[in-house]
Amino acid sequence: LLLLQVLASCLWLGHSEVFNDFQTSCPQFFFRETPPNEGLEPQNPAWICQRFKNQYYFATLYDRKMRIPVYSAYIYQPGPGKRPKTWLVEPQLIGPTYPKTMEKEWTLLNQYNVSLEKISQSQAILHDYKNLTGLNRGHLNPNGHHDDYSSRMATFTLTNIVPQDAELNGGAWNNYEQQTMIRRTQGCTTTYAIVGAVPGNNYIARGRVNKPSHLWSAACCVVDNNYIKAWAVIAENDKNQVELLTLGELEDMLTELYGRGQVSLFDSDCPRE
């Protein structure tokens, strides 16, 4: 009976939305189904296939210890639409017996009888982002890069945001998201984006949630069968400036910043120059 219980729990874990890697779980959000290498992996990672209303919308590598995403990966499909206001959390970070789709804190507290303390053990909660000074909730995968309400709503999970410098978020970073991406994706049939955050030395919420030192973004797009192009940016999280880089330059910078070995963000067919 014990063996059967162990087997059953293993099977359940296999169907969970927090996985052990992206290659077998939601590879569709990465160019050539190749996620970044282990050069970005934190000590206590969670591979989340971000699921809302029984559909996958993007992939997030989450740092349970720092309580911020390492990166979110998605396919760029911008469109007009309303900005959602509801914030969600990831039940599967509490344990595999909880819902597979992102939920409101209220739902977990009232329908699943989970304590706020239990939710907060391995992820940020709404209270962590209250009363911020000079910082706000910075999306890695921005809602404006999606073309319908459900895909926009899916980006409003606390596993997809970091404490971001308010001036940067509303200024140079917003210009990159809204203007540079439109210019750079001209002629692209499919654009794969990965947006990440480098852990810093400062924290909010009494040391619970890390404030990244840098934010970065990289994109690889297919123009036609014979032509692929790539670009990247990085920004210090206390200045309203964004630096435009080649993919290779960003990977080299991230290799130094993370200090976990050579970083590779995309399949080798993405141009590094």
N, C-alpha and C positions, 0 to 999 in steps of 0.2 A: 504493500500500500504506500509506504514511504517513497519507494522508487517511482511509483506511478505519479505521486504528488510532485516529485522533483521533475519528472518528464513533462508533466502538465505545465509547471511553472516555466520551464525552458521554452516550450512551445508558445506560451503566452508572451514571453519576452521577445520571441522572434517576430511576433506580429505587432509589437509596440511601436510607437512613433518616435521614441528615443532609441537610436540604434547604436551599433558599434563602428559603423563607417558609412560613407555615402555611396560607395561603389555598388553595394548590393541593395541599398534602400531607396534613395532618390537621386540617381545619377543624371537624370534628365535636365537638371539645372546647371550642369557643367559642360563646357565645350568638349566635344568628343567623349563625354561621360567620364572626364578625368578631373577629380577634385584636387585642390591644393595638397601638396605633400605634407609630411609630418613636421616640417620646419616651423609650423604655426601652432602645433598642438600644445595645449596647456597641461598642467599636472592632473586636473580633474575634469576631463572633457565630457560633453554630451553632444552627440550628433542628432540634431532635431530636423525631421522632415516636417516643416511647418504646415499643419493641417487645419483647415477651417471648413466647417460644414461638409465633412467627408471628401474634401478635395485638397490635394497638395499644391501649395503656391510657391514655396521657395525652401531653401535649405540653410540652416544656421548651425555653425559649430559654436557651442556655448561653453563658457568657462564657469563651472559651478562655484569655484572658490572666489573668483573676482566678481561674480554675479553680473558679468557683461558678455555679450557675444564677441567671439574672436573675429568672425566674419559671417555675413549673410550672402548667399549666392542666388541669383535669379535671372530670368530672361526679361530683358528690357522691352516693355510694351506700353508706352505712355499713352494717356488719353485724358480727356476732361472728366471731371466728376467732383462730387462733394468729398470733403475731408472728414473721415469718421471721427467720433469723439470718445468712443468706448475703448478702454484698455483691457487687454487679456493677459492671462498667464498660461504657463505650460504644465498641465496636470501630471504629465508623465515624468517630470523631474522629481515629483514627490514619490512616485513608485508606479510600477507597471499595471497595477490594478485600477488606476484612475483613468478618466476618459482619454481617448486618443486625439481628440481635437482640442485646440486652445479654448479656454473658458474664462469667464469673468471670475474675479476673486469671490464675488458675492455668491455665485453658483456653487463654488467649491465649499464655501463656508456653510451655506444654508441647505444645499441638496446632498452634499457628500459628507457633511459633518467634519470637515478638515479644519484644524485650527490655523490661524494666520501664522503662528510660529512654525508650523509644519511646512506651510507653503514657502515661507521665507528662508528655510534652511539652505536651499541650493539654487535660489533665484531671487531677483529683485522683486519687490512688491510696490504697490502704488505709494505707500507711505515713505519709501526711500527717496522718492522724487519730489516730496513736498518741501516748500520753503527754500528752494534753491536760490542762490545769489550769483548772478552772472553766468549761470548754466541753465540749459533746458534739456528736454528729452530729445536726443538726436537719433533719428532713424538711421540705421545702416542701409537697409532696403527701404527706399522712400515710397510713400503711398502714391506720389505723383508719377512714378514709373510703371503704373499699372492702369488698365483701361476699364475696369468695372468695379462695382462697389464691393463685391466679395473679396477680390484680390487686394483692394486697397485696405479693407478691414483686416485682412490677415497680417498686414504689416504692423498693426497696432497691438503687438504683443510685447510685453516687457523683456522678452528674450531677444528682441531685435533693436533695442535702443541702448544708448550710452549717455552718461552726463557729458554734454557737448557745450563748448563755449557758445553762449547765446549770440554774440556778434558774428562769429564764424558761421553758425548754423543758419542765421538769417541773411548773411552776406555772401562772402566768397564761395562757401560750400554750396549754398543755394544756387548761385550763378552756375557752378559746375553742374549740379543736378539738372537744372532747368534749361540752360543755354548751351553750355559746352557739349553736353551729351547729345542734344538735338543736332548740332553742327557735325560732331564726330561720327554720328551714326547715319549720315546721308549715304544712301546707296546700299546700306546693310540689309540683308534679308533676315538674319537672326543675330542679336547681340546678347552675349553672355556677360553678366556683370558680377563682380565680387567686391564687396565693400567691407572693410575691416577696421579694427581699433587695436592699437598697441597699448598694453597695460602701462600705467604710469605709477608715480610714487605717491599720489594723493587719492583720497577717498571721500565719498559723501556718506550720509546716513550713519554717522558714528563708526566709520571704518567698514561698513558692510559692502558698499558698492565702489568699485575702482573707477577713478576718473582717468580715461586714457590720455597718454602723452601725445599721441598722433592719431589722426584718422586717415585712411587711405582708400583708394578705389581703383579698380582695374577693369578693363573691358576688352573682350576679344570678339570680333564680329566677322561673319561670313558675308563677303560682298557677292561673290559668285564661286563656282567650283574651283577656280584657279587662284582666287585672291582672298586673303584673310588679312585683316589689319587689327592692331591692338594699340592701346594707350593706357596711361595711368596718371594718378595724381596722389599727392600727399599733403597733409596740412598739420601744423602743430596746433594742439588743442587749447592754445591761449592767445592765438594771433588770427586776425581776419585775412589770412593769405592762403592761397592754394597754389602749389607748384606742379606744373605739368611735366610729366616724365615719360620716358619709354617704359615698356613693360619690364625690360631687363634692368633698367635703373631702379625701378621700384623694388623688384625682387632682391637686388643687392642691398638696398637700404633696409628692407625688412629682415634680411639675413643678419645684419648687424644689430638692428633694434631688438629683435626677439632673442638672438643668441642661441638658437637651437639647431643650427646647421643651415645649409643652403635652402632657401625658400624657392619653391616653384608653384606658381599660382594656376597655370593653365597647361594643357597638353603642349608638347614640344612644337607642334605645327603653328602655334601662335607666334608671330614675329617678336623677337626681343629687342630689335633695334628701333 
